[in-house]
């Protein structure tokens, strides 16, 4: 499974785990809440039943004593009793009940016959409600006694004569304080409220407990009074409440037990706080683990990607090393052969008269050797270790030459357009390598247009205010020369753009090349500190911008050497090479230039001769790659004898290590094989002049 996909799945699994934790804890909290409500319902119903039984016993006891008193009052003894006897009988029969604060006896007109309160019975008149005339037992509304200030409610029973006539009412006044004290002694839950009401909603007594919110006194009137008991949820004063209601069987009284919902759920809420903290910790831990695992997987993916990139780079480096080794080996051997061809061809040309037809043939031969020389230099571009010295040059001649060569080979279905070639653009580089870069890109553009199209070569100048990364390399702030090669061909995908500079990669068939051309281009541009920017769309063509740091024309003029008319004045030049043919050729060339050459095919023999006669030699021309001592080692030993001797080294291959060794050995100049006469003459003239040797003017 791919690591990014695995990382996504880990995150999904982590989120699923977090969701499961939240759902599990939420479900558990819901079950706990339901259980808490159920436990409270059970406790609240048990409490309301207990209070209903207490209220029933209280009313029953009151009803019994009032009924007994009424029967006694209608008896002959009661009819003959004096007011004081009536009062005493109230005191002994009714006041024995602990919850009765006072009792009284009134006639049909409401005038009180007897009372247990300290008052004149004749002066007190009570109003008998109509309902009391119809009911055997009547429960009155609460009131405050005018004499004692006590809050009570009356439980009265009408007195009926044997003939059925209504003769009066006997009443017992139930004390609020007694009931409140009784309710407070019941084992109540916090904030529990108790009310005793008539079935018409009139509150007889209440105990609020710790609940500061007084219940609505008209609640019982708004709900249907149940036959036995009922549990409801209601909103009172903006607060949710749980209310248990129970009717006192046989009497018009309702017992109500109320608890605020937040009080019922307080313990559950406290527990859920701990649960929430635990859940948060678990969720945070799961999220942290999932994130850490995702981060580790992403880091692993990046490491794997970097590892694959390094492996790819290492593979490319191995390929380039193999190509470089092959190129260096081929170049060395081929340059030795080519040096002999060039040298003898130049000597042969001097012996051919201008009137003969052989002069043109010799010129063509030398032109062919120059093309072979450039071919070897192109082969050496595959070696990343190769070292080359760049000099300022103009781009216009190179681009015009490439345009002429490309235009001559284009089919009729293609057109070539150029733009900006007249721009004075100078760069520091190698003309052969720049030619190779532009030619390679143009050739690829032609191959990308099998059905025909337009190829454009444009020279321009680009200024950058800040660094920018492109397809190959980076463009830094400053002025750059830009050569754009654009085509209207098949185009490239983004994946192809990232691979076209790899060795042996090709978007075409085997008949269109080996896939190493753009690798050569990339290597050259990297060495020249240039950059390549590839822009392409499938079906719309490709545009490649080649950037070189801009050089000034003044630098170009200062760097151009003057080698015209260089010749020797009989100076003795030591020639060292392990190829006898090259030694003989170099001797003959130097002799024609006016020098006295002394050749050696072994470096140790040359060193021995120099030690014997160090004053004899004015300069040394040596090959680099030799079996005994290479050119750098020979130069180092000779300079231990004479530090002023100018040494010129000839090589078919340069790399950074060789250039460093040559500098340490004091080598004055390095020339590339195959060597022509003019280059050798100019180098000797420069080095002998700098060492103080006289120059003779050429004839």
N, C-alpha and C positions, 0 to 999 in steps of 0.2 A: 504494500500500500504506500502511496506517495506520502511523504512527511507532511506537506501542507494540508492534504486531505485528512490525514490522521489528526493534525492539530485542530482542524475544524470539528471533527467528530468528538475530540476530547472536550472542546468547549461546549458542544451540544450536550454531551453526556454530563458535563459539570452543571450546565443550566438545568438539565432534567433532574439531576440529583438535588440541586437547590430547590427546584419546584416541588419535588417529592417531600423534602424536609418541611417546606412551608405548608404543603397540603396536609402532611401527617400531623404536624403540630396544630394546624388550624382545625383539623377534624377532631383531634384530641381535646382542644379547647372547647369546641362545640359540644362534644360529649360531656365534658366536665361541667359546662354551663347548664346543659339540660339536666344533668344529675343534681347539680346544686339547686336548680329550680324545683326539681321533683322532691328533694329532701325538704326544702322549705315548705312546699305545698303540704307534704305529709305532716310536718311539725305545726304549721299554721292551722291545718284542719283539726289536728289533735287538740290544739289550744282552744279553738273556737268551740269544740265539743265540750271541753272541760268547763269553759265559761258559760256555755248554754245550760249545762247541768246545774251549775251553781245558781244561775238566774232562775232556772225552773224551780229549784228547791226553795229559793227565797220567796218567789211568788206563791208557790204552793203553801208554804208555811204561813205566809201572810193571809192567803185566802182562807186557810183553815181557821186561824184565830179570829179573822173578821167574821167568818160564817158562824162560828160558835158564839161570838159576841152578839150577832144579829138574832140568833135563835134565843139567846138568854133575854135580849131586850124585848122580844115579843112574848116571852113567857109572863106569867102572872107576877113573878118576882120582879122581873125587869120593869113591868109597867108600873109597879108600886115603888120603884127605887127612886131615891132622891138624887138630885144632880151630883151630890158628893159621892153617893154610892155608884152612880154611873161612871164618874171619873175614876174612882178606885178600881172599879171593874176593868176600865180601859188600861189602867196602870198595871193590873195584875195579869190580864189576858193578852193585851197587845204589846205592851212595852217590854215584855220579857224577851221579845225577839231582838237580837243585838243590833240589827241593821235599821231598826225603827227608832227614829229620834223623837217622834211625838205621835199622838193619836187623838182623834176627835169624833164626836157624834153630832150629826145635824139632822134637823127635821126636813119635811118636804119643802118648806119655804127657805131653806138654807140657814135658818138660825141655829146656832150651835147650842146643843144641850150640855155637852160635857167635853172637856179637853184636858190633856195632860200638860199643856203649856201653862205657864203662870199668867193666866188672863181670866177675865170675867167672862164666863160662857155666854151670858146673855148679851154681851156687847159685841160679839163676833158673829158675823154673817158671811157665809160662803155661797159662791154661785155653783149650783149643781148643773153640769153640762147635760145637754139632752141625751148624749150617748150614755151617760150614767143611768138614765132612767130606763134604757133599753137593755143594757148589758148587766149581767150578774156581777162581773168584776170589771172595774174601770181603772185605767192607769192615766193619771193626769199629767199635765205638762209641768216641768220643773219650775220652782219659784223660790224666792228668798223670803224667809220668815221675817215679818216686820219687827218682832220683838227680839228674837235671838240672832237674826242675821244669817241663819244657816240655810244652805241651799239643799232643797229636798224635792222629791216628786211624790205625789200621793197615789197610793193603791187603795181604792175604795170599793165597798160592796154595798149594794142597796139592801135595805131591810124591807121585807114583805110580810104583811099581816097574814094570819091564817086564811083570811078570806081573799087574799091576793092583792090587797091594796098596798100601794107604796107608802111606807110610813117614815122613811128616812134613809140616811147614809152613814155608815161607819167607815172611817178612813185611817190608814196608817201611813205616816210620812217617812219614806226611805231616805236615809242620810247619804249625801254625796261622799262625804268624808270616809264613811265606812267602805263604800264600794271602791273608792280611789285607793284606800289603804290596802284593801284585799287585792286589787289588780296589781299594785306595786309589789306585793309579796309573791306574786306568781313568777316563776322562772321564765322570764321573757327574753327574747333575743333583742339586741340593740335596736333602738328606733322603732320598737313595736308600739302601735297605738291600739287602744281598746275603746269601743263605744257601745253603749246600751241604748237602743232606740225603740221607739214605737214603730209599728208597721206602717204608719203614715209618714215616717221620716223625722219625727220630732226626737231630738236627742235628749235622753234622760240623764245620762252621766257619761263621762269620758276620762280616759287616762292616756296622755300623749307620750309618755315615756321619754326617750331621748329625741323624739321627732319634733323639731321646732315648727314644722309646717302643720298647722291645724287642718284636719280633714274637713271637707265640705259638709256642712251640717244638713244639707238637703240631698245628700247622696242616696239615702235609702228611699227617698220619695221618687228618685229618678230611675230606680232599677226595680225589676220585678222581685218581690220578696219570695225567696224559694220556700218550698214546702219543708225541706230539711236543711241542706247546706249547699253552698255554691262558692266557687273560687273564680274571681274575675281579675283582669288587669285594667287599670284605668289611669287617666292623667288628671292630677289634682294640683293646682297651683304651679303648673309647668313641670311637675315631677311625675315619673312613672311609679305606680304603686301596685302591690299585690294585695288583694282584699279577699278575706275569707268571711263569708256571711252565713249565719246559722239562725234559723227561727226557733224560738222557744216553743216547743210543742204544746198546743192547747191555750196559748196566751198570745196577745198581740204585741210581742216583744221580739226584737232582732238583736243578736249579738254580732258585732263587726270587729274583726282583728285585721289591722292594716300594717304592712311593712313597705317602706320605700324600696324600689327595685335595686337602686344602687347599694342599699344596705344589705339586701339579700345577696347581691353579687360581689360584695366588698372582698370577702375572703377569696372568692374565685378570682377576682381581679388582681388581688395581691399575688396569688399563685401564678396567674398568667404573666405578671411582670417578670417573675423568675423564669417562666417558660420562654417568654419573649427574649430575655437576655440569653438564655441557653440556645434558643433557636438562632439568634443573631450570631452568637459565637460559632455555632455549627455551620451556618450559611457562610460566614466570613472565612471559616477554615476551609470549607469546600470550595469557595470561590478562589481563595488563595492557592489551594492545591491545584485546582483546574488551571488557574492563570500561570502558576509555576510550571506545570506540566506543558502547557501550551508554549510558554516562553522557552522551555528546554527543547521542545520539538522544533520550534522555529529556529532556535540557535543551532540545533543539530542540522536542520535543513540548510541553513546558511553555511555551516561548516561543510556539509556534504557538497553543496554547490561550489564553495570555495575549493574543496578538495578536488572536485571534478574539473574545475577551472585550472587548478594547478597541474593536475594530471594532463589536461589537454595542452597547457602551456609547456609542460615538460616533454610531452610527446612531440609537440611542434619544435621545441628546442633540440630534441634528439634528431628529428628529421633535418633540421637546419644544420646541425653539427655534421650529420652524415653528408648532406649536400655540400657543406663548406669544406669538409675534408676531401671529398671527391673533387670539388672545384679547385682547391689548392693544389692537389696532386696533379690533376690534368693541366692546370695552368703552368705549373713549374716546368714540366716536361715539354709541353707544347711551346712555351715561351723560348726555351733553349733552341728548339728546332726553328721557330719563327725568327729568332734573333739572327741565326745563321743565314736564313733566307733573305731577311731585310738587308743585313750587312753586305752580303755578296751581291745582291741585286743593286745596291747603291754603288758598290765598286764597279760592277759590270757596266752600269749606266755611264760612269765617267769615261770608260774606255770606248764607248760607242759614239761615233761621230753624229753630228746633227743631221748630215745629209742621208745617212742610212735609214732604212725603215725599221731598224731594231730599237731605236730610241722610244718610239711610241709603245712598242711591246714592253720595254722595260718600265715605262711609266705605268702601264696597266698592271704589270706585275707588282710594282710597289703599291699601287692603289688597292690591289687585292690583299696584300699583306697588311695594309692599314685596316681593312675591313676585318681581317682575321684577328688583328690586335684588339679591335673594339669588341669582337665576339668573345675573346678571352676575358676582357674586363666585365662583360655582361655575365659570364659564367661565375666570376668571382663575387658578384653581388649576392650570391646565395650564402656566402660565408659571413656570418654576423661578427666574426672576430677580425675581419679584414679592416685595415686602416687605410684611409685615403686622405690626401690633403686637398682641400677645396680652395678655389680661387674665385675672385669676382668675375662675373661674365654677364653678358646681355642675353635676355630671353628671346628677343625678336628673331635673330637668325635661326635659333634652334626651332622655334615654332613655325617659321616659314618653311624650313627644310622638311619638318614632319608633315605640314599641310601639303607640300608638293608631292611627297612620297605617298601619302594616303590618297590624294585626289587621283593619282595615276592608276591606282588599283581599284577604285570604286566602280561598282556596276552601274548601269544606266538608271536603275531604280533609286539610286541614292544621290543626294546632293551634299556638298560641303560648304559651310559658311564660316567665315572668320570675322572677328571683330576685335578692335582695340590693339592689333598687332603693332601699330605705329607708336604705341605708348613706350616711352623710355623706361623700361623696367630692368633693373640689375639685381642679381642675387649672387650669393657666395655658394658655389657648388662646382660640380663637374659636368661639362657639356655632354659627355657620353651618357652619364647617368640620367641627366634631365631629359635628353633625347629618348632614352629608354622608357622613362616614366610616361611621357606624353604619348609616345608611339604605342606603348602597351595599352593605355587607356583608350586610345582611338581605335585600336584593333578590336578590343572587347566591345566597344560601342558599335562597330560595324557588324560584328557577329550577333549583336542583340537585335538587329533589324533585318531578319531573313526576308521579309517582304518589301524591303525598301524603306526609305525615310530620309531624315535630315540629320546630319552630323554637324555640330557647331563647336568651334574652338574660339574661345574668347579670352583675351588678356585684360585684366583690370587691376586696380589697386584697392585694397581693403584696409580700413583703419578700425582697430578694436580698442575700446576704452577699458575693458576688463577681460580677464582670462575666460576662455570658453572651451569645454571639452567637445571634440568632434569624433568622427568614426575612428580615425587613426590619429593619435597624438592630441596636442592642445595648441590653440592659438593664444599667445600671450598679448598683453596690451602693447600696442604699437602699430607700425605700418607693415603691411604684407603685400607681396605680389600674389595675385590669384589667377590661375589658369583654369578655366571652366571647360570641361568636355561634356556636352549634353547630346543625348540621342532621343529619338522618338520610337524606341523599340519596345520590347515585351515587358521591361521593367523587372523589379526585384521585390520579393517579400521582405519583411523585417528580419525573418530568420536567415534569409540568404544574405542580407546586408552584413549580418554579424559573422558570416562564415566565408565570404568571398576572398578574404586576405589570408586564409589558412592554406598551407601547402597542399597541392594536389586536389584542392576543391574546385569543381567546375560545374557550371549550370548548363553547359552544352555537352554534346557528344564527344567521343574521342577524336573525331575528325576536326574538331575546333580547338584542340590544344590539350596540354597536360594538366592545366590548372595550377601552374607555378608562376605565371606572369604577374598576377596581382601580389603574390608573396614577394617577388622581386621589387615591385613598386613600393610596397609597405616597408621593406628593409631599407631601400634607398631614402625614402622620405624620413624615416626614423633617424638615419645617420646624418641627414642634412638638417635635422631639427625642424623639419616641415610638418605639415598636417594634411589630412585628407578628410573631406566631408562628403558623405554619400547621401543623396536624397533620391528616392525612387518610389514610383507607384506602379502596381501591376497593370499593364496595358497602356500606360501613359509615358513610359520612358524613364531614363535615368539621368541624373545630373551629378557630376563629380567635380568638386572644387578642390584644386591643389594649391596649397599655400606654402610660400617661401618667405622667410624674413627679407625685407627690402634692404638692398645695399645701394650706396650712392655711386654716381658715375665717377666722382673724383677718386673714390677708392679703387674703382676698376682701372683707371688710368695709372694710378700709383703702383698697382700690382703687376702691370704688364711688363715682362722682361724684354730687354733689347738684346737680341742674340745675333744680330746681323754682322757678318764679316768676322766671326770668331775663328782664330787659328793659333797655332803654336809657334814658338821661337826656338825649337830644339830642346825643350825641356824633356827630362827623362821621366817617363811615366811607367810605374810598375803595374802590370796587368796580372790578376790572379783569378783563375776559374778552373774548376775540375773538369771542364769539357775542353779537350784540346782544340776542337774546331773553333770554338768561340774565342779561345786565346789567340789563335792564329788570325782570325778575322779582326779582332780588336786591334791587334798589332798592326795589321795592314791599314785599317782605318785611321789609327793614330799617326801612322807614318805619312799618310796622305794629307793629314791636317798640320803637319810640320812638327810633330813630336818624335821623340826617340823612345819607342816602346820596348819594355823588357818583360816578356811573358813567363808565367809560372803556372803549371797545372796542379800544383800542390801548395796548400797554404803554409805548411811547415817549411818547405823549401824556400818559399818567398820570405818567410820570417828569418830564416838563416841567412839568406843573401842580404837582407836589410841590416841585420846585426853586423854583418861583415863590412858593409859599406853604407852607412846611413846617410852620408853626405851626397851619395851618388844620385838619389831619387828626389824628384821635385813634387811628385803626386802619386797617389795610389788609386787604381780603379779595381775593385774587387767584387766578386759575386758574393751573395749572402749564403746560399745553401751549398755547403761543400762538406766532404766526408771527414776531413781531418779537423780543421778549425773553420767555423763559419765566419762570415765576413765581420760580424760584431766582435767575436773573440780575437780575430787577427788584428783588427783595428785597435783594440784595447792594448794588445801587447806591443804593437808598433809605436803607439803613442807613449808608452813607458820609456821608449828609446828616444823618440823625437816628437814632442807635443805639437810642433808647428807644421808637421806634414799634413797637407790637405788630403782627405780620404773621401772618395766617391764610391758609394755602394750601389750595385745594380741588383735588382730583385724582381721576380715575377709575382711576388705575393707579399703583402704587408698586413701586419696585425699590430695591436696595441703593445704587446710584449716586445715584438721586434723593434718597434719605434722607440720604446723606452730604452732598450739595450743599445740601440744605435746612438741615442743621445748620450747615454753614459759613456760609450766608447769614444765620443768626440767625432763621430762621422759628420762631415760637413754637409753632404747632400746625398739624397737617395733618388735614383732613377729607376723607372719601371721598364721591364722588358716587354716586348722587343724594343731594343734601343736603336734609334736612327742616328745618323752621323751628325745632324744639326744639333740635336739635343745633347749629345756627348760633347761636342765642340763648345757649346755655350756653357755647360757645367764646368768644364776644365778651365775655360777662360775666366769665369767668375771666381773660382777657387784659387787659381794661381795669382790673380790680381789681388785678392784679399790677403794672400800669404806673403805678398811683396815681390813675387816673381815678375819680371818684365814681360809685356805683351808686344808682339810684333803686329803691325798693321797688315791685314791681308792684302795680297797682291790681286 
